[in-house]
Amino acid sequence: MPNSTTRAGRHFLQIPGPTPVPDRIMNAMSEQILDHRGPAFQKLAKRVLANVKTIFKTENPVLLFPSSGTGAWESALTNTLSPGDQVLMVETGQFGLLWKQMADRLGLKTEFLATDWRVGAEANVIEARLRQDTAHAIKAVCVVQNETSTGCRSWIDEIRQAMDAVKHPALLMVDTISSLGVMDLRHDEWRIDCTIAGSQKGLMLPPGLSLLAISPKAIEASKTAKLARSYFAWDDMLANNANGFFPYTPATGLLYGLDEAIDMLNEEGLENVFARHERLAETTRRAVQAWGLEIWCRDPKYYSPAVTTIAVPEGHNSDALRTLVLERFNMALGSGLNKLAGKAFRIGHLGYTNELTLLGALTGVEMGLELAGIPHRKGGVAAAMEYVASIGRPEAAKAA
Ligand SMILES: *Cc1c(COP(=O)(O)O)cnc(C)c1O
């Protein structure tokens, strides 16, 4: 039996995705399944395919695949590139690394710009590399907008400017799996060629749907690209979508949910959604700073609005803390990934969440730190509360 039914009260799912699903979306998904070749489905699909564009800030097609976000990574690469093509990727953290490993397996020639996993992708570093590539051998630049493992964001507008500054024609591909519906994303204005997303993070849906916004330039590239593709191919999908259908059975239930999620985001207003995430991230950081623990992201410019990664002091194990917090308080925290395993934990503050839920989560962390014997100062929750209470009183927020 899942936690939610064996233990009283809400399970606190504070990992950076999957995130809690709002009741409105759960209810929308409880609709009976439709004939996916029938007129009612066609109406739903046409509406969803049109409205989802508002979330990407695009007028161009958004493709929906029944897969996790990883499927849209593959779709972006295989539809636009050919074997041996050179791609420039950035090692922002574990997800940057996994995407790069996929590109290697697909037969692309990857070049990996290293970071210390404590900042986002830096536009000046990308610009310097592209400037050397006078022959335009690099066919795509791939960046993760929010590196979920490290809690560092990248600034896609700056990366677009960097590419423009050296007039480099490479495709720009952006992983927004944990940032769509969390922070600003302008597919058209920033001239992104492939924007990759997944259902289970900022979009507040269960896992199982990937989303991919594409540009006219990407579609043009797909006509000559030679990498093998089938399930994730764009041509059949685009042709079917034009009539509100899919080349194979779509994830009908998730489409009901997506329809509702789009409405929820637009009712709150995307700018308000982004501001809420910024507030919750700042609330979390106030607590971490008061505890005297280390925010893993080392430069405030790159602080993530979606997730905060927190290092535990040397000689202490972040997984012991996570296990204790789960058993004792029914709260799931994110683990440290790859080289951060055991050394850091993550608090997700994205999706369907608010101040009091987050304060509850921070309370569980503060008690967990105490019980796990991890050295810290008390008063993290108090500092977070003070910040939350000060919102709406800008003078007080500044003084804090
Ligand atoms: C979660 C995540 C992925 C992987 O997505 P799946 O849906 O698990 O395939 C990739 N990139 C980022 C930034 C993520 O947060």
The ligand as an SDF file (V2000), in Angstrom:
LIG
                    3D

 15 15  0  0  0  0  0  0  0  0999 V2000
   13.7460   14.5730  -14.3170 C   0  0  0  0  0  0  0  0  0  0  0  0
   14.6990   15.1300  -15.2890 C   0  0  0  0  0  0  0  0  0  0  0  0
   15.1050   14.4220  -16.4330 C   0  0  0  0  0  0  0  0  0  0  0  0
   14.6700   13.0150  -16.6870 C   0  0  0  0  0  0  0  0  0  0  0  0
   13.3210   12.9850  -17.0050 O   0  0  0  0  0  0  0  0  0  0  0  0
   12.5010   11.6120  -16.9970 P   0  0  0  0  0  0  0  0  0  0  0  0
   11.0940   12.1000  -17.0560 O   0  0  0  0  0  0  0  0  0  0  0  0
   12.8540   10.9310  -15.7070 O   0  0  0  0  0  0  0  0  0  0  0  0
   12.8940   10.8520  -18.1760 O   0  0  0  0  0  0  0  0  0  0  0  0
   15.9240   15.0470  -17.3340 C   0  0  0  0  0  0  0  0  0  0  0  0
   16.3600   16.2990  -17.1440 N   0  0  0  0  0  0  0  0  0  0  0  0
   16.0160   17.0050  -16.0470 C   0  0  0  0  0  0  0  0  0  0  0  0
   16.5250   18.3950  -15.8930 C   0  0  0  0  0  0  0  0  0  0  0  0
   15.1870   16.4410  -15.0900 C   0  0  0  0  0  0  0  0  0  0  0  0
   14.8500   17.1410  -14.0010 O   0  0  0  0  0  0  0  0  0  0  0  0
  1  2  1  0
  2  3  1  0
  2 14  2  0
  3  4  1  0
  3 10  2  0
  4  5  1  0
  5  6  1  0
  6  7  2  0
  6  8  1  0
  6  9  1  0
 10 11  1  0
 11 12  2  0
 12 13  1  0
 12 14  1  0
 14 15  1  0
M  END
$$$$
